[in-house]
């Protein structure tokens, strides 16, 4: 057990004038207390801490059960387990965890450890009143069962000599087969607000239009199905879906699991992308949440106008080197879901950012620059070494003045400016522009064919009028910008007077051209009868509206 | 640790009893075809497989290799950590509680009574014990009492199956006394005259009952007493003794109950109590 030391009451600074005094800046456990309460307020942020603990304990399979009752959450892992003493050392003293005492890698599978000070564990008291842990270690013929009560400590802060008490536990050791190794964690008596997030019965009943709300079941069979449904429903943001689905996606964003098949970027077989995908497959870490495997919810289906920029690089700052690799995906048009727009910086595979892990500011890339293209981009940076010291204790943000942060920021901004946004402009925007023009032309021609009820429309320029004699000039003569010279079901010839057309704004002309064509047609068919002209004109205008 | 004799879950007798569960449970299917079931499925989940095969519940295999309940509501109880883990992995969208059913019902009393949990009401409650029921933390008498109380809250008809092994040598004395006392009380109960008359046609005194008779009559009476207190009438019942040669003897009681809102408890009791003496079918004799 770590040594205990009483904290004194400050640095004994006095108000005496002119006497030099010395003091220390100290971290009192109150700070840890405040931090742990504020950081982990959502169910997903609490549960991901427990999953990542299982990962650190070399688990290969984690099973989470929430449905259908939603008044408890059970988490079972096949990791190395612990005994009662390990539990007390690592989890009963928040911020004094010994997790990294034996190195930076997990003992068996040599995974880079995610947890550091054990602060994540206390997160659970934010979502449940009671916690039950049962665990056993391979080679030891005992297991322990501990029941932790948080509820009694919600109201009043109980300050002990060496910290603040957040819960009280009762523990018992029992016999167990020495071959077994597992940990079972059960979050009991979930708070109402958490139950509301997990209970999507109403939402499901709306989907299946069922009258039997008590019997409606989870309708998704895989993470891919959830994302496909978003595409079908044309959702622009994860936040447009119900709270339970958001919980699943958020949870999957912060744990070291594989990508959705085809993800992160479909259709690009590049070296670094393949390495990143393989890296996750090799972790052999599966998390089963109510029958679906959680997978990184990053999946950009193949788009013709898109590209990928990869990098595997390092930057130096003083004596330190930051090594990293990653990619940026660039597509034509707004990137959806919006939460994936930005950059996810992953330390030990876990993204350091609020909700879903992406930093939409691209490490504070100047707001006024590339306002269009920054909406088309999503990227991930896997940190291989360095940067960890720049991370704040909440694991959701960085100290932006830290040299490591500044070095990476500089690299990233340079990459964005000189490569990513350049590709967005030169290879996507410009190509799209030509295509857009072509597409627009085709649409316009098709509309005209429909208006004129002909298979082809041929344009001819109006030849310049012979200069009339002064006496013949009629100031009231109306010059038509457009005239139908010949019309048939096979081909219609339209004469354009470019000089007249130029009198109209280009934007207006697209509409006016059609109106003029309709008028010309109506005029021809009416054979000069004004009533017939009116009726034919409006009839054709209405037809045109349908075509539009 | 004393090793308990292992009871094999696969036998023709057990299969017969399982088929009987289906027969009784089918009568409880609601109009929507959904069945709410509370059970102890053990590792093999044979009862659930049968319920699924017969269409009383529907499930489908998931990408994780489990079974996801698609139709029906399933609640399971399992005390052993190892089996609980296996069941939790296998069953999706089912509730798997790691507690003795009686303790669970007691600890959740407030929540269940205020209808804050989703377990009750149930259509079928299958108490399929394979261990000694006299050693339960919460007595079988209290557990059954709570079941009727919770079902009565929803005024819900249901099937109750109770299966347990003959463990005379290991049974707690207090349990044995409870069985005897229950029958004795009935013999003196003016509401149970019919029971007394029928009892006396078979036996001269309480001491004439062998342990099988004592167990099955005693527990059936406990159930009927609790049922009548909460206005549940029996409309279908069968009692079995089984266990092939060299295997442990087992008891099985199958009862279908109907909630009778306007009935008087003592009337139900005096009518139903005699059913505890309905012929006990010994599957060994039947097969001979």
Interface residues (C-beta under 8 A of the other chain):
Chain A: X63 X65 X67 X68 X69 X71 X74 X76 X134 X143 X175 X180 X182 X184 X186 X211 X212 X214 X215 X217 X218 X221 X222 X286 X288 X290 X291 X292 X293
Chain B: X1 X32 X34 X36 X62 X63 X64 X66 X68 X69 X70 X71 X72 X73 X81 X82 X84 X85 X88 X89 X92 X93 X94 X95 X96 X98 X111 X117 X118 X119
